[in-house]
């Protein structure tokens, strides 16, 4: 009887551990930007950040934007300055003079990142 109880208890702990692991949440990002614009146009790029929970122990601690391979913008968060909500939108403006390759990544302080999102904004050259 004690053996059956030990096996049942061990299996219960194992399955609880697995189920809590499934709640582990990495920060994910999605870029919202126009596909094409006229040369010299200022555009607003939105970044939708998704993360389950922002507490002092588990939060999105940074989001980085690279434009044409160079870091363009970075938002950093700490235990004292958490994002307002678990799912939030960031914005930045940029003047599109040439094609823009935009890459964004966000990171969870505990679980890391779901990876980058990328978008291309093609610039139409004006004919004069």
Secondary structure in CASP SS format (residue, H / E / C, confidence):
PFRMAT SS
TARGET T0000
AUTHOR 0000-0000-0000
METHOD secondary structure of the structure
MODEL  1
X C 1.00
X H 1.00
X H 1.00
X H 1.00
X H 1.00
X H 1.00
X H 1.00
X H 1.00
X H 1.00
X H 1.00
X H 1.00
X H 1.00
X H 1.00
X H 1.00
X H 1.00
X H 1.00
X H 1.00
X H 1.00
X H 1.00
X H 1.00
X H 1.00
X H 1.00
X H 1.00
X C 1.00
X C 1.00
X C 1.00
X E 1.00
X E 1.00
X E 1.00
X E 1.00
X E 1.00
X E 1.00
X C 1.00
X C 1.00
X C 1.00
X E 1.00
X E 1.00
X E 1.00
X C 1.00
X C 1.00
X E 1.00
X E 1.00
X E 1.00
X E 1.00
X E 1.00
X E 1.00
X E 1.00
X E 1.00
X E 1.00
X E 1.00
X C 1.00
X C 1.00
X C 1.00
X C 1.00
X E 1.00
X C 1.00
X C 1.00
X E 1.00
X C 1.00
X E 1.00
X E 1.00
X E 1.00
X E 1.00
X E 1.00
X E 1.00
X E 1.00
X E 1.00
X C 1.00
X C 1.00
X E 1.00
X E 1.00
X E 1.00
X E 1.00
X E 1.00
X E 1.00
X E 1.00
X C 1.00
X C 1.00
X C 1.00
X C 1.00
X C 1.00
X C 1.00
X C 1.00
X C 1.00
X C 1.00
X C 1.00
X E 1.00
X E 1.00
X E 1.00
X E 1.00
X E 1.00
X E 1.00
X E 1.00
X E 1.00
X E 1.00
X E 1.00
X C 1.00
X C 1.00
X C 1.00
X E 1.00
X E 1.00
X E 1.00
X E 1.00
X E 1.00
X E 1.00
X E 1.00
X E 1.00
X E 1.00
X C 1.00
X C 1.00
X C 1.00
X E 1.00
X E 1.00
X C 1.00
X C 1.00
X C 1.00
X E 1.00
X E 1.00
X E 1.00
X E 1.00
X E 1.00
X E 1.00
X E 1.00
X E 1.00
X C 1.00
X C 1.00
X C 1.00
X C 1.00
END
